[in-house]
Amino acid sequence: MDTLGYLSGLDAPVRDRLLPWAGRIPAALLSRCSLARLDKGDELVHELDRFSYIYVLTRGTIASTSPLVDGGTYVIDEFRAPVVFGEMEAIGASPFYHSSLTATTPAELLRTSSSDYLAWLTGDAEALLARSRWVVQRLASQSSHERSLLTWTAEKRVAHVFCQLYEEGGRERLVVPLTRARLAERIGVSTKTVSRSVASLAGAGMARLEGRKIVIDREAFALLEKMLRNELGQGVHTSEGRPRS
């Protein structure tokens, strides 16, 4: 596969993040990459599948999920391209994937074997240090974030998701792309609880309801962020997981 040619044809924000890293990888390893395409709802890997590949999301979004004891699914996070899956398993020598990965939109991913990826990292000390630091920082951030969220009310969890979606959308006005059922799944509460939380946020000017649609505009986002800033100790930011040059 002409991996560099493929990367050069991606949208500029994704291309500009990935090409500097791809340029460090030996051509022989790059040529062995393959492309995976997923439709919305397709599962890429299942939690506790044997670990064998590193995936780089180049288009679309992927949800990382874990099963609940009641048979439901907990959405750990939803990632937008570009993001690497499998680095924690590779560097930590895990034999299994730590979570399930499911496409929430049509998606494309570059796939490379874990052995090829580790061959690159072990032959490039600077890259190994940078990626190891990134994995540790991501784990620390996720751990801190998850501890914080466990103490939050459902309303604040919904507010946090709205902030993430608004920042990722990059628009003045966002129509929330998740149903109330998906919101409930994402934050681990019932759909009824989400509906009450949304109504409460709307009553406080932190969202607007247009029929069944939930709309976040600039003014609503400012109020949401102000409410959450003290909880997080800083401004609200979008999901971690993007490769950094």
C-alpha positions in Angstrom: 0.0 0.0 0.0 1.2 3.5 -0.8 0.6 4.7 2.8 2.2 8.2 2.3 0.1 8.8 -0.8 -3.0 7.8 1.1 -2.1 10.1 4.0 -1.4 13.0 1.6 -5.0 12.8 0.4 -6.7 13.1 3.8 -8.3 16.3 5.1 -5.6 18.8 6.1 -6.0 18.7 9.9 -5.6 14.9 9.9 -2.9 14.8 7.2 -0.8 17.4 9.0 -0.8 15.5 12.3 -0.1 12.1 10.7 2.5 12.8 8.0 5.3 13.9 10.3 5.1 10.7 12.2 4.7 8.5 9.1 7.8 10.2 7.7 9.8 8.6 10.5 8.7 5.1 9.8 10.9 2.9 7.5 9.4 2.5 4.0 9.3 -1.3 4.3 7.1 -1.1 7.3 4.8 1.5 5.8 4.3 -0.6 2.7 2.8 -3.4 4.8 0.0 -1.2 6.2 -3.5 -2.0 5.0 -6.7 -0.1 5.0 -9.9 -1.0 6.9 -13.3 0.5 6.1 -16.2 0.4 8.6 -19.9 1.2 8.3 -21.7 2.9 11.1 -22.2 0.2 13.8 -19.4 -2.1 12.7 -17.2 -3.4 15.5 -13.5 -3.2 14.9 -12.3 -5.2 17.9 -14.1 -6.6 20.9 -12.9 -6.3 24.5 -10.6 -9.2 25.4 -10.0 -10.1 21.7 -6.3 -11.1 21.4 -4.2 -8.1 20.6 -2.5 -8.2 17.2 -2.9 -4.9 15.4 -2.4 -1.2 15.8 -5.1 1.0 14.2 -4.9 4.6 13.1 -8.2 6.3 12.6 -8.0 8.5 9.6 -11.7 9.3 8.9 -14.8 9.2 11.0 -15.4 8.5 14.7 -15.0 5.4 16.9 -16.5 4.7 20.3 -14.5 2.9 22.9 -16.9 0.8 25.1 -17.0 -1.7 27.9 -19.8 -4.1 29.0 -21.8 -3.4 32.1 -22.8 -6.1 34.6 -26.5 -5.7 33.7 -25.8 -6.5 30.0 -25.7 -3.0 28.8 -22.7 -1.1 27.4 -20.7 1.8 28.9 -19.2 4.3 26.4 -15.8 5.2 27.7 -15.2 7.8 25.1 -15.8 8.7 21.4 -12.8 9.5 19.3 -12.5 11.6 16.1 -9.7 11.1 13.5 -6.8 11.1 13.9 -6.3 8.8 16.8 -4.2 5.6 17.4 -5.7 2.5 19.0 -3.6 -0.3 20.4 -0.6 1.7 21.6 -1.3 1.1 25.3 -1.6 -2.7 24.6 1.6 -2.7 22.5 3.8 -0.7 24.9 2.3 -2.5 28.0 2.7 -5.9 26.3 -0.9 -6.7 26.9 -2.2 -9.9 25.2 -5.7 -8.5 24.9 -7.5 -5.3 23.8 -8.7 -3.4 26.8 -12.0 -2.2 25.3 -14.3 -2.7 22.4 -14.1 -0.3 19.4 -17.2 0.4 17.3 -17.7 2.9 14.4 -20.2 5.6 15.2 -19.9 7.0 11.7 -18.5 5.5 8.5 -14.8 5.2 9.2 -11.4 4.4 7.7 -8.4 3.1 9.6 -4.8 2.2 8.7 -3.8 -1.1 10.1 -0.4 -2.4 10.9 0.8 -5.5 12.9 1.9 -4.9 16.5 5.3 -6.5 15.6 5.9 -3.9 12.8 4.8 -1.1 15.1 7.1 -2.2 17.9 9.9 -2.7 15.4 9.6 0.9 14.4 9.5 2.2 18.0 12.4 0.1 19.3 14.5 1.4 16.3 13.6 5.0 17.0 14.5 6.1 20.5 13.0 9.6 20.1 9.7 8.1 18.9 9.6 5.5 21.6 10.0 8.1 24.3 7.4 10.5 22.8 4.8 7.8 22.3 5.5 6.3 25.8 5.0 9.7 27.4 1.8 10.2 25.4 0.4 6.9 26.6 1.3 7.6 30.3 -0.2 11.1 30.0 -3.4 9.7 28.4 -3.8 7.1 31.1 -3.2 9.7 33.9 -5.7 12.0 32.3 -8.4 9.3 31.8 -7.9 8.1 35.4 -8.3 11.6 36.8 -11.2 12.4 34.6 -13.1 9.2 35.4 -12.6 9.7 39.1 -14.1 13.2 38.8 -17.0 12.0 36.7 -17.9 9.3 39.2 -18.7 12.0 41.7 -20.7 14.2 39.3 -24.5 14.3 39.0 -26.1 13.1 35.8 -26.8 16.7 34.9 -23.1 17.6 35.0 -22.2 14.5 33.1 -24.6 15.5 30.3 -23.3 19.1 30.4 -19.7 17.7 29.9 -20.8 15.7 26.9 -22.4 18.8 25.4 -19.2 20.7 25.9 -17.2 18.0 24.2 -19.5 17.8 21.2 -19.7 21.6 20.8 -15.9 22.0 20.8 -15.5 19.1 18.4 -18.2 20.5 16.1 -16.3 23.8 15.7 -19.5 25.7 14.8 -21.5 28.5 16.3 -24.6 26.3 16.7 -24.6 22.6 17.4 -27.5 20.2 17.1 -26.5 17.4 19.5 -26.0 14.4 17.3 -26.8 11.9 20.0 -30.3 10.6 21.0 -31.2 10.7 24.6 -30.7 6.9 24.7 -27.2 7.3 23.3 -26.5 10.0 25.9 -27.7 7.7 28.6 -25.5 4.9 27.3 -22.5 7.3 27.2 -22.7 8.5 30.8 -24.1 5.3 32.4 -27.6 6.5 33.5 -31.2 5.9 32.4 -32.8 7.6 29.5 -35.4 9.1 31.9 -32.5 10.6 34.0 -31.0 12.1 30.8 -34.3 13.6 29.8 -34.7 15.3 33.2 -31.1 16.6 33.0 -31.6 18.0 29.6 -34.8 19.7 30.7 -33.0 21.2 33.7 -30.1 22.5 31.5 -32.5 24.0 29.0 -34.3 25.7 31.9 -31.0 27.3 33.0 -30.2 28.5 29.4 -27.5 25.9 28.9 -29.3 24.2 26.0 -32.3 24.9 23.8 -35.0 22.4 22.8 -36.4 22.5 19.3 -38.9 19.7 19.3 -36.9 16.6 20.1 -33.6 18.3 19.0 -31.1 19.6 21.6 -29.3 22.7 20.4 -26.1 24.2 21.9 -25.2 27.7 20.8 -22.3 29.9 21.8 -24.2 31.5 24.8 -25.3 28.1 26.1 -21.8 26.7 25.7 -20.3 29.6 27.7 -22.8 28.8 30.5 -22.0 25.1 30.4 -18.3 25.7 30.5 -18.6 28.1 33.4 -20.5 25.5 35.4 -18.0 22.8 34.8 -14.8 24.8 35.0 -14.7 24.6 38.8 -15.3 20.8 38.6 -12.4 20.2 36.3 -10.2 23.0 37.5 -9.8 24.3 33.9 -11.6 24.9 30.7 -13.4 21.9 29.2 -11.5 20.2 26.4 -12.3 17.7 23.7 -11.4 14.0 23.9 -7.8 13.0 24.3 -6.3 10.4 21.9 -4.9 12.4 18.9 -1.4 11.8 17.8 0.8 14.8 18.5 3.9 15.8 16.5 
